[in-house]
Amino acid sequence: QVQLVESGGGLVQPGGSLRLSCLTSGFTLNYNAIGWFRQAPGKQRESISCIGFSPNKTYYSDSVKGRFTISRDNAKKMVYLQMNSLKFEDTAVYYCKTEWYGNEYWGQGTQVTVSS
């Protein structure tokens, strides 16, 4: 059974940092791309970052480029999102997602709140 579990969210001041983690199970992470998405209140869910495999190509939306870094540790079955220089507008629920045999799988999300 494919499962994704996010963690690492919380309350942080503007300019601060957080590292989100996505623990994966039920599929071979080595051969799968993983994406990070976020959804702010009243807004649509948006794709913010993705990491491929062989090679580990990465993608960032313009809104997070230069501030966020995605990485993966296949041995630990983990994908990370390092978030630096956080802004008020980064407040959202953050999700990781993958596809396996044509099906989409999402985690339950982790809340990130940027507030002073």
C-alpha positions as a Markdown table, in Angstrom:
| # | Residue | x | y | z |
|---|---|---|---|---|
| 1 | Gln | 0.0 | 0.0 | 0.0 |
| 2 | Val | 1.4 | 3.3 | -1.1 |
| 3 | Gln | 1.6 | 5.9 | 1.7 |
| 4 | Leu | 3.1 | 9.3 | 2.0 |
| 5 | Val | 3.4 | 11.0 | 5.4 |
| 6 | Glu | 4.5 | 14.6 | 5.7 |
| 7 | Ser | 6.0 | 16.2 | 8.8 |
| 8 | Gly | 8.0 | 19.2 | 9.9 |
| 9 | Gly | 5.4 | 21.9 | 9.6 |
| 10 | Gly | 4.8 | 24.5 | 12.2 |
| 11 | Leu | 4.8 | 28.2 | 13.1 |
| 12 | Val | 7.7 | 30.3 | 12.0 |
| 13 | Gln | 8.5 | 34.0 | 11.8 |
| 14 | Pro | 9.1 | 35.7 | 8.5 |
| 15 | Gly | 12.7 | 35.1 | 7.4 |
| 16 | Gly | 12.8 | 31.8 | 9.2 |
| 17 | Ser | 13.4 | 28.3 | 8.0 |
| 18 | Leu | 11.7 | 24.9 | 8.2 |
| 19 | Arg | 12.4 | 21.5 | 6.7 |
| 20 | Leu | 9.5 | 19.4 | 5.6 |
| 21 | Ser | 9.9 | 15.6 | 5.3 |
| 22 | Cys | 7.9 | 13.2 | 3.3 |
| 23 | Leu | 8.2 | 9.6 | 4.4 |
| 24 | Thr | 7.3 | 7.1 | 1.7 |
| 25 | Ser | 6.3 | 3.5 | 1.7 |
| 26 | Gly | 4.7 | 0.9 | -0.5 |
| 27 | Phe | 6.6 | 1.7 | -3.7 |
| 28 | Thr | 10.2 | 2.0 | -4.9 |
| 29 | Leu | 11.2 | 5.5 | -4.3 |
| 30 | Asn | 14.3 | 5.1 | -6.4 |
| 31 | Tyr | 12.3 | 4.9 | -9.6 |
| 32 | Asn | 9.7 | 7.6 | -8.8 |
| 33 | Ala | 9.4 | 11.4 | -8.9 |
| 34 | Ile | 8.0 | 13.2 | -5.9 |
| 35 | Gly | 6.3 | 16.5 | -5.9 |
| 36 | Trp | 5.6 | 19.1 | -3.2 |
| 37 | Phe | 2.4 | 21.1 | -3.4 |
| 38 | Arg | 0.8 | 23.6 | -1.2 |
| 39 | Gln | -2.7 | 25.0 | -0.6 |
| 40 | Ala | -3.4 | 28.3 | 1.1 |
| 41 | Pro | -6.8 | 29.2 | 2.5 |
| 42 | Gly | -9.2 | 30.1 | -0.3 |
| 43 | Lys | -6.7 | 29.2 | -3.0 |
| 44 | Gln | -6.1 | 26.3 | -5.4 |
| 45 | Arg | -3.5 | 23.7 | -4.7 |
| 46 | Glu | -0.3 | 24.6 | -6.5 |
| 47 | Ser | 2.8 | 22.7 | -7.5 |
| 48 | Ile | 5.9 | 24.2 | -5.9 |
| 49 | Ser | 8.7 | 21.7 | -6.4 |
| 50 | Cys | 9.5 | 18.3 | -7.8 |
| 51 | Ile | 12.4 | 15.9 | -7.9 |
| 52 | Gly | 12.9 | 13.2 | -10.5 |
| 53 | Phe | 15.1 | 10.2 | -10.6 |
| 54 | Ser | 18.1 | 9.0 | -12.7 |
| 55 | Pro | 19.1 | 11.8 | -12.8 |
| 56 | Asn | 17.5 | 13.7 | -9.9 |
| 57 | Lys | 16.3 | 16.7 | -11.9 |
| 58 | Thr | 14.5 | 19.3 | -9.9 |
| 59 | Tyr | 11.8 | 21.8 | -10.6 |
| 60 | Tyr | 10.8 | 24.9 | -8.6 |
| 61 | Ser | 8.0 | 27.3 | -9.1 |
| 62 | Asp | 8.9 | 31.0 | -9.4 |
| 63 | Ser | 7.3 | 31.7 | -6.0 |
| 64 | Val | 9.9 | 29.5 | -4.2 |
| 65 | Lys | 12.9 | 29.4 | -6.5 |
| 66 | Gly | 16.1 | 30.4 | -4.7 |
| 67 | Arg | 14.5 | 29.9 | -1.3 |
| 68 | Phe | 13.4 | 26.2 | -1.2 |
| 69 | Thr | 15.5 | 23.2 | -1.9 |
| 70 | Ile | 14.1 | 19.7 | -2.6 |
| 71 | Ser | 16.2 | 16.6 | -2.0 |
| 72 | Arg | 15.8 | 12.9 | -1.5 |
| 73 | Asp | 17.3 | 10.0 | 0.4 |
| 74 | Asn | 16.3 | 6.8 | -1.3 |
| 75 | Ala | 17.8 | 4.6 | 1.4 |
| 76 | Lys | 15.6 | 6.3 | 4.1 |
| 77 | Lys | 12.7 | 6.5 | 1.7 |
| 78 | Met | 12.5 | 10.2 | 2.4 |
| 79 | Val | 12.0 | 13.4 | 0.4 |
| 80 | Tyr | 12.8 | 16.7 | 2.0 |
| 81 | Leu | 11.8 | 20.3 | 1.3 |
| 82 | Gln | 14.2 | 22.8 | 2.9 |
| 83 | Met | 12.4 | 26.2 | 3.2 |
| 84 | Asn | 14.4 | 29.3 | 3.9 |
| 85 | Ser | 13.6 | 33.0 | 3.9 |
| 86 | Leu | 10.0 | 32.2 | 4.6 |
| 87 | Lys | 7.4 | 34.8 | 3.8 |
| 88 | Phe | 3.8 | 35.4 | 5.0 |
| 89 | Glu | 2.6 | 34.2 | 1.7 |
| 90 | Asp | 4.2 | 30.8 | 2.2 |
| 91 | Thr | 1.5 | 30.0 | 4.8 |
| 92 | Ala | -0.3 | 26.9 | 3.6 |
| 93 | Val | -0.8 | 23.2 | 4.0 |
| 94 | Tyr | 2.0 | 21.4 | 2.3 |
| 95 | Tyr | 1.6 | 18.1 | 0.6 |
| 96 | Cys | 3.8 | 15.6 | -1.1 |
| 97 | Lys | 2.6 | 13.5 | -4.0 |
| 98 | Thr | 3.7 | 10.7 | -6.2 |
| 99 | Glu | 2.3 | 8.5 | -9.0 |
| 100 | Trp | 2.5 | 4.7 | -9.1 |
| 101 | Tyr | 1.1 | 2.6 | -11.8 |
| 102 | Gly | -1.1 | 5.4 | -13.1 |
| 103 | Asn | -2.5 | 6.4 | -9.7 |
| 104 | Glu | -1.9 | 9.5 | -7.7 |
| 105 | Tyr | -1.0 | 9.3 | -4.0 |
| 106 | Trp | -1.1 | 12.2 | -1.6 |
| 107 | Gly | 0.0 | 12.6 | 2.0 |
| 108 | Gln | -2.3 | 14.1 | 4.6 |
| 109 | Gly | -0.5 | 17.4 | 4.6 |
| 110 | Thr | 1.4 | 19.5 | 7.1 |
| 111 | Gln | 0.6 | 23.0 | 8.1 |
| 112 | Val | 3.1 | 25.8 | 7.7 |
| 113 | Thr | 2.2 | 29.1 | 9.2 |
| 114 | Val | 4.5 | 32.2 | 8.8 |
| 115 | Ser | 3.6 | 34.8 | 11.3 |
| 116 | Ser | 5.2 | 37.5 | 13.4 |
